[in-house]
Amino acid sequence: MHTEISHLAWADMEPQIQPEFTVELFDGKTVVALEVSPVPADKRPCHYKNAGLQKGSYIRVGNTNRSMTDYEIFGYVSSQNQPTFDEEPILEATLEDLDKEKLTSFLERFKKDRPKAVYLKQPFEQVLKHLKIARPFNGKLHPTLAGLLTFGSHPQTLESQLVITFLHYFGMTETEKTPRGERFLDNRKFEGPIPEMVSDAVNHVMASIRKGSLIEGLYLRDIPEYPEEAIREAIVNAIAHRDYSNFARGSYIQIRLFADRMEIQSPGGLYGTVTLETLEEEQSTRNRTLVRLLEDLHLVENRGSGIKAMLGAMRSANLEPPRFQDRRSSFLVIMRNLTLMNTDAIDWLNHFSDRPLNDRQRLALVYLRHNQQITNFDYQRLAHVDSVTASRELRGLVQTGLTSQHSSRRWTHYMLNVPTIDTVEVPLLLLPEDKVLDYVRRHGFITRKQCAGLLDLKDIPARKFLFRMRDKGILKQTGLKRGSQYVLP
């Protein structure tokens, strides 16, 4: 068997692979384990040579294998060379489809930033060609896709699907309906050039998410459910790094807001040498012209810094790191709104005060209260440490008896060995607006005095808080002055 498998791996697979055999005794029986390391990114997909690339490429889905789609194969093959889809001229467009005022303003700032750039002193159309904002075709100059998306008056007139959509769901699944039987609380589409789309999408998401209130004297300061920086970076990354090939140009970027999480999905999987484990370190730019223009517009600060900024913003907000999924045909960012270190978590951690733990290990334990497992990469992103430190501290958690290690090598993960709760399920952090709404649902109305007692506020801040909920349309005011009551609209 060893010989047959080795021959298959070397003679019948392209590229050749080297399986590693391990023989172990398990319950008195001999078990042969076979491990195949991933082939380099620029050699994928590995396929059965005799069937050819199109018919011999397979992907593992659950417990089954299926043939890869043409687009999944294309996703790998296109990573072996620099794509130029963002540099292609849009033949239906002319320079009249670009916003001349915004473009002129951009070029003026660009010249100030690069006073020694000789090419910027050329005629206007030559500068557009040099920057790949426009390209000639049959003697006529047309905006490139990158130029149209960045400086177009309304790019969706010609590329209707290159938009951002926003769906606000009522619960934690797409099937849960509101009490009125509606599927969505909100359904929007954002269009226009990229700077406008980003601004409109971020502003709308920030207005849609829940907010806690921090009381500072007589004033209330909003604490958003998700940090604005993380939302902005996720949206900009989705635009900058999505697939603009003909396979995916008909697909749009989706933002989905659920009760417990936000998802941002863009067409196209990871590009080049970047993997889920190297997102913060590796840099492979699928759309080099578009990314360069976004850098010059200061929508992207430094190439490759978006993921780090997103992780840092979530960490600063005391939220767990975003989760990333590469689905080959799309890339998904998931942000959860569960606050890690709250009073309940600290009370739970106090049960283990006799164990030698540092703050990072305590944070990992709280993470495991709400997640089935943690890996070395999870720990790195959660605690902001390198792989060596993560390995050492995860082993330390095992030595305390609080966690246990499962599997080995690249499948190694750790699970909690202690109960996550004492007697009841740990509730999600209840925000002030949620407390008020819960009270109104149970009693039918709330007064200013009742709100002050419920939120431990003085009279004036309580009144301002209710006014704000009224102005947002969350509550409706009945009566006047001291006789006012607030009910559901």
C-alpha positions in Angstrom: 0.0 0.0 0.0 2.8 2.4 0.9 4.4 1.8 -2.6 1.1 2.3 -4.4 0.2 5.5 -2.7 3.7 6.9 -3.1 3.7 6.1 -6.8 0.3 7.7 -7.2 1.5 10.9 -5.5 4.7 11.1 -7.6 3.6 9.8 -11.0 -0.1 10.7 -11.3 -0.4 14.1 -9.5 0.6 17.5 -10.8 2.5 18.9 -9.1 4.1 15.9 -7.4 3.3 15.5 -3.7 5.2 13.8 -0.9 2.9 11.9 1.6 4.2 11.2 5.1 3.3 7.9 6.7 2.9 7.3 10.4 2.2 4.0 12.1 0.6 4.0 15.5 -1.0 1.4 17.9 -4.6 2.4 18.9 -6.7 0.1 21.1 -4.5 -2.8 20.2 -4.8 -2.2 16.5 -2.3 -0.9 14.0 -3.3 2.4 12.4 -1.6 3.9 9.4 -1.9 7.7 9.2 -1.2 9.6 6.0 -0.4 13.3 5.9 0.0 15.4 2.8 1.4 18.9 3.3 -0.2 21.7 1.2 1.5 22.4 -2.1 2.9 26.0 -2.6 0.2 28.6 -3.5 1.7 29.2 -7.0 1.4 25.4 -7.8 -2.3 25.0 -7.0 -4.6 23.4 -7.7 -2.9 20.0 -7.3 -4.8 17.7 -9.7 -4.9 14.2 -11.2 -2.6 14.5 -14.2 -4.4 11.9 -16.4 -7.7 13.8 -16.2 -6.3 17.2 -16.8 -6.6 20.4 -14.8 -10.3 21.0 -15.5 -11.6 17.5 -14.7 -8.9 16.3 -12.3 -9.2 19.1 -9.7 -11.2 18.3 -6.6 -12.1 20.1 -3.4 -13.0 18.7 0.0 -16.5 19.7 1.3 -17.4 18.2 4.6 -16.9 14.4 4.3 -17.1 14.3 0.5 -15.1 15.4 -2.5 -16.5 17.3 -5.5 -15.0 18.6 -8.7 -13.8 22.2 -8.5 -15.8 24.7 -10.5 -14.2 26.7 -13.4 -14.1 29.8 -11.2 -12.4 28.0 -8.3 -9.7 26.7 -10.7 -9.4 30.2 -12.2 -9.0 31.6 -8.7 -5.8 29.5 -8.2 -4.5 29.9 -11.7 -4.9 33.7 -11.8 -2.8 33.9 -8.6 0.2 32.7 -10.5 0.4 35.9 -12.5 -0.5 39.6 -11.9 -4.2 40.1 -12.9 -4.9 43.3 -14.8 -8.7 43.4 -14.8 -8.7 46.7 -13.0 -6.5 48.2 -15.7 -8.8 47.2 -18.6 -10.4 50.0 -20.5 -14.2 50.2 -20.2 -15.0 50.6 -23.9 -18.6 51.9 -23.3 -17.2 54.8 -21.2 -15.5 58.0 -22.3 -13.6 60.6 -20.3 -16.9 62.4 -20.0 -18.0 59.7 -17.6 -15.3 60.9 -15.1 -15.9 63.6 -12.6 -13.6 66.3 -14.0 -13.7 68.4 -10.8 -12.7 65.6 -8.5 -10.1 64.3 -10.9 -8.5 67.8 -11.3 -8.5 68.2 -7.5 -6.8 64.8 -7.1 -4.1 65.6 -9.6 -3.3 69.0 -8.0 -2.8 67.3 -4.6 -0.9 64.5 -6.3 1.5 67.0 -7.9 2.2 68.7 -4.6 3.0 65.3 -3.0 5.4 64.5 -5.9 7.1 67.7 -7.0 9.9 65.8 -8.8 7.6 63.6 -10.9 8.2 64.8 -14.5 5.4 62.8 -16.0 2.9 65.0 -14.1 3.9 68.0 -16.2 2.6 66.3 -19.3 -0.8 67.1 -20.9 -3.9 66.0 -19.0 -4.7 63.0 -21.1 -1.0 61.8 -20.9 -1.1 62.0 -17.1 -4.3 59.9 -17.1 -2.6 57.3 -19.3 0.5 57.2 -17.1 -1.6 56.7 -13.9 -3.7 54.1 -15.7 -6.8 56.0 -15.0 -7.5 55.8 -18.7 -6.1 53.7 -21.6 -6.4 54.0 -25.4 -8.3 51.6 -27.5 -8.4 52.0 -31.3 -7.1 55.5 -31.0 -9.6 56.6 -28.4 -9.1 57.1 -24.7 -11.4 55.2 -22.3 -11.4 55.1 -18.5 -10.0 52.0 -17.0 -12.1 50.0 -14.5 -10.0 51.4 -11.7 -10.3 54.9 -13.0 -14.1 54.7 -13.5 -14.6 53.2 -10.0 -12.5 55.8 -8.4 -13.4 59.0 -10.3 -16.5 58.1 -12.2 -19.6 60.4 -11.9 -21.7 57.3 -11.5 -19.8 54.0 -12.3 -22.9 51.8 -11.8 -24.4 53.2 -15.0 -21.9 51.0 -16.8 -21.0 48.4 -14.1 -24.4 48.0 -12.3 -23.3 45.2 -10.0 -20.2 46.9 -8.6 -22.1 48.1 -5.5 -22.3 47.5 -1.8 -25.5 46.0 -0.4 -26.6 46.1 3.3 -29.1 43.8 4.9 -30.1 44.2 8.5 -31.6 41.0 9.9 -33.9 40.8 13.0 -32.2 37.8 14.7 -29.1 35.6 14.4 -30.2 33.8 11.2 -31.5 34.9 7.8 -34.8 33.1 8.4 -35.9 34.8 11.6 -38.7 37.3 11.0 -39.7 40.4 12.9 -42.9 40.4 14.9 -44.6 42.0 11.9 -43.3 39.1 9.7 -40.7 41.1 7.8 -37.5 39.4 6.7 -35.3 42.5 7.0 -35.1 45.5 9.3 -33.3 47.4 6.6 -32.3 46.7 3.0 -30.0 49.2 1.2 -27.7 49.6 -1.8 -24.8 52.0 -2.0 -23.6 53.3 -5.3 -21.3 55.9 -6.7 -17.5 56.2 -6.9 -15.6 54.3 -4.3 -14.9 57.2 -1.9 -18.6 58.0 -1.8 -19.7 54.3 -1.5 -17.4 53.8 1.4 -18.5 56.9 3.2 -22.2 56.2 2.7 -21.9 52.5 3.7 -19.9 53.2 6.9 -22.2 56.0 8.0 -25.3 53.9 7.5 -23.8 50.9 9.3 -22.8 53.1 12.2 -26.3 54.5 12.4 -27.8 51.0 12.3 -25.7 49.2 15.0 -26.6 49.4 18.6 -24.9 51.8 20.9 -24.2 51.8 24.6 -23.9 55.0 26.6 -21.1 56.1 28.9 -22.3 58.7 31.4 -19.9 61.6 31.8 -21.4 64.1 34.2 -24.6 65.5 32.6 -23.6 64.1 29.2 -23.9 60.7 27.5 -21.2 59.4 25.1 -22.1 56.7 22.6 -20.1 53.5 22.6 -20.8 51.7 19.3 -21.4 47.9 19.1 -18.5 47.6 16.7 -15.6 50.1 16.3 -15.9 52.4 13.3 -12.3 51.8 12.3 -12.8 48.0 12.0 -16.0 48.5 9.9 -14.3 51.0 7.6 -11.2 48.8 7.1 -13.3 45.7 6.3 -15.3 47.6 3.7 -12.3 49.2 2.1 -10.4 45.9 2.0 -13.4 44.2 0.4 -13.5 46.9 -2.4 -9.7 47.0 -2.9 -9.1 43.2 -3.0 -12.2 41.7 -4.5 -12.1 39.9 -7.8 -12.9 42.2 -10.8 -12.6 39.4 -13.4 -15.4 38.6 -15.8 -16.2 35.6 -13.5 -17.0 37.8 -10.6 -17.8 41.3 -12.0 -21.5 40.5 -11.8 -21.3 40.0 -8.0 -21.5 42.6 -5.3 -20.1 43.2 -1.9 -22.5 42.3 0.9 -22.8 43.6 4.5 -25.0 41.5 6.7 -25.9 42.7 10.2 -27.3 40.2 12.6 -28.2 40.4 16.3 -24.9 38.8 17.3 -22.5 39.6 14.5 -21.7 41.5 11.3 -20.6 39.8 8.1 -18.8 41.5 5.2 -18.4 39.3 2.1 -16.6 40.1 -1.1 -16.3 38.2 -4.4 -13.0 36.2 -4.9 -10.9 34.3 -2.4 -7.4 35.2 -1.2 -4.9 36.1 -3.9 -1.3 35.1 -4.4 0.8 33.8 -1.5 -1.5 35.2 1.2 -3.2 32.6 3.4 -5.6 32.9 6.4 -2.6 32.4 8.7 -0.4 35.1 7.0 -3.0 37.8 6.4 -1.2 40.3 8.6 2.2 39.7 7.2 2.0 38.7 3.5 1.3 41.3 0.8 -0.2 40.2 -2.6 -2.2 42.8 -4.4 -4.7 41.5 -6.9 -5.7 45.0 -8.1 -2.5 46.9 -8.1 -3.7 50.0 -10.0 -6.9 50.3 -7.9 -5.0 49.9 -4.7 -2.5 52.5 -5.7 -5.2 55.0 -6.5 -6.9 54.3 -3.2 -3.6 54.8 -1.4 -3.2 58.2 -3.2 -6.7 59.1 -2.1 -5.8 58.1 1.5 -8.6 55.5 1.7 -5.8 52.9 2.1 -3.0 54.1 4.4 -0.3 51.5 3.8 -0.5 48.4 1.7 -1.2 45.4 3.9 -2.1 47.4 7.0 -5.9 47.0 6.8 -6.1 43.6 8.6 -3.8 44.8 11.4 -5.9 47.9 11.9 -9.1 45.8 12.0 -7.6 43.5 14.6 -6.3 46.4 16.7 -9.6 48.2 16.6 -11.5 45.1 17.8 -8.9 44.4 20.4 -9.1 48.0 21.8 -12.9 47.7 21.9 -12.6 44.5 24.1 -14.1 42.3 21.4 -12.7 39.1 20.0 -10.7 39.2 16.8 -12.6 39.1 13.5 -12.9 35.7 11.9 -11.8 35.3 8.3 -13.0 32.6 5.9 -11.5 32.0 2.4 -14.2 30.2 0.4 -12.2 30.4 -2.8 -15.1 32.1 -4.6 -15.5 34.7 -1.9 -13.8 36.1 1.2 -15.8 36.6 4.4 -15.1 38.8 7.5 -17.1 38.0 10.6 -17.2 40.4 13.6 -19.0 39.3 16.8 -20.4 41.8 19.2 -19.7 39.8 22.4 -17.7 41.8 24.9 -15.0 39.5 26.3 -13.9 41.1 29.6 -17.0 42.1 31.5 -18.0 41.7 35.2 -19.4 38.2 34.7 -16.2 37.1 32.9 -14.1 38.4 35.7 -16.2 36.7 38.3 -15.8 33.4 36.4 -12.0 33.9 36.1 -11.8 34.4 39.9 -12.6 30.7 40.3 -9.1 30.0 38.9 -7.2 32.7 40.9 -4.9 30.0 42.3 -3.5 29.1 38.9 -0.4 30.8 37.5 -2.0 32.7 34.6 -1.0 35.9 32.8 -3.6 38.4 31.4 -3.3 36.9 27.9 -4.0 33.4 29.1 -7.0 34.7 31.1 -8.3 36.4 27.9 -7.9 33.1 26.0 -10.0 31.3 28.7 -12.8 33.9 28.3 -12.6 33.4 24.5 -13.0 29.6 25.0 -16.2 30.3 27.1 -17.8 31.4 23.9 -16.0 29.3 21.3 -15.5 25.6 20.9 -11.8 25.7 20.5 -8.7 28.0 20.0 -5.7 27.4 17.8 -2.2 28.9 17.8 -3.3 31.5 15.1 -6.4 32.4 17.1 -4.3 33.0 20.2 -1.8 35.1 18.2 -4.6 37.4 17.0 -6.4 37.5 20.3 -3.3 38.2 22.5 -1.2 40.1 19.9 1.8 37.8 20.3 4.0 35.7 17.9 3.7 32.0 17.2 6.4 31.0 19.7 4.8 32.9 22.6 1.4 31.6 21.7 2.6 28.0 21.7 4.3 28.4 25.1 1.3 30.1 26.7 -1.1 27.6 25.3 1.0 24.7 26.7 1.0 26.6 30.0 -2.8 26.6 30.0 -2.8 22.8 29.4 -0.4 22.4 32.4 -2.8 24.2 34.6 -5.5 21.6 33.7 -7.9 24.3 32.5 -7.5 23.3 28.8 -6.6 20.2 26.9 -4.7 19.8 23.6 -6.3 17.9 20.7 -4.7 16.6 17.4 -1.2 17.6 16.4 0.9 19.6 13.9 -1.2 22.0 11.9 -4.5 20.6 13.2 -3.5 21.3 16.9 -6.3 23.0 18.8 -7.2 23.5 22.5 -10.5 23.1 24.3 -11.7 24.1 27.7 -11.7 21.5 30.5 -13.8 23.5 33.0 -17.5 24.5 33.0 -18.1 27.8 31.2 -20.9 28.7 33.6 -22.0 28.0 37.2 -25.7 27.4 36.9 -27.1 29.5 34.1 -26.1 30.5 30.6 -24.0 33.7 30.5 -26.1 36.5 29.0 -25.0 38.8 26.4 -24.1 42.3 27.6 -27.4 44.2 27.7 -27.0 47.7 26.4 -29.0 50.7 27.9 -31.4 50.9 24.9 -32.1 47.2 25.2 -32.9 47.5 28.9 -35.4 50.3 28.1 -37.0 48.3 25.3 -37.2 45.2 27.5 -38.9 47.3 30.2 -41.4 48.8 27.7 -42.2 45.4 26.3 -43.0 44.0 29.8 -44.9 47.1 31.2 -46.3 48.7 28.0 -44.6 52.1 28.7 -41.7 53.8 30.6 -41.5 57.2 32.2 -38.6 59.5 32.7 -38.4 58.6 36.4 -38.6 54.9 35.7 -35.8 55.3 33.1 -33.6 57.1 35.6 -34.1 54.3 38.1 -33.5 51.5 35.5 -30.3 53.0 34.1 -29.1 54.6 37.4 -29.2 58.1 35.8 -30.1 61.5 37.1 -33.3 63.2 35.9 -31.8 65.3 33.1 -29.7 62.6 31.4 -32.6 60.2 31.6 -34.8 62.7 29.8 -32.1 63.2 27.1 -31.7 59.5 26.7 -35.5 59.0 26.1 -35.6 62.0 23.7 -32.8 60.4 21.7 -34.6 57.0 21.5 -37.7 59.0 20.5 -35.8 60.9 17.8 -34.4 57.6 16.4 -37.9 56.3 16.1 -37.3 53.5 18.6 -39.9 54.9 21.0 -42.9 57.1 20.7 -43.7 59.9 23.2 -47.2 60.3 24.5 -48.3 63.1 26.8 -46.4 66.2 27.7 -43.8 67.3 30.2 -44.0 65.3 33.5 -46.9 63.3 32.2 -44.9 61.9 29.3 -44.8 58.2 28.7 -42.7 56.4 26.1 -44.2 53.4 24.2 -43.3 51.3 21.3 -44.1 53.0 17.9 
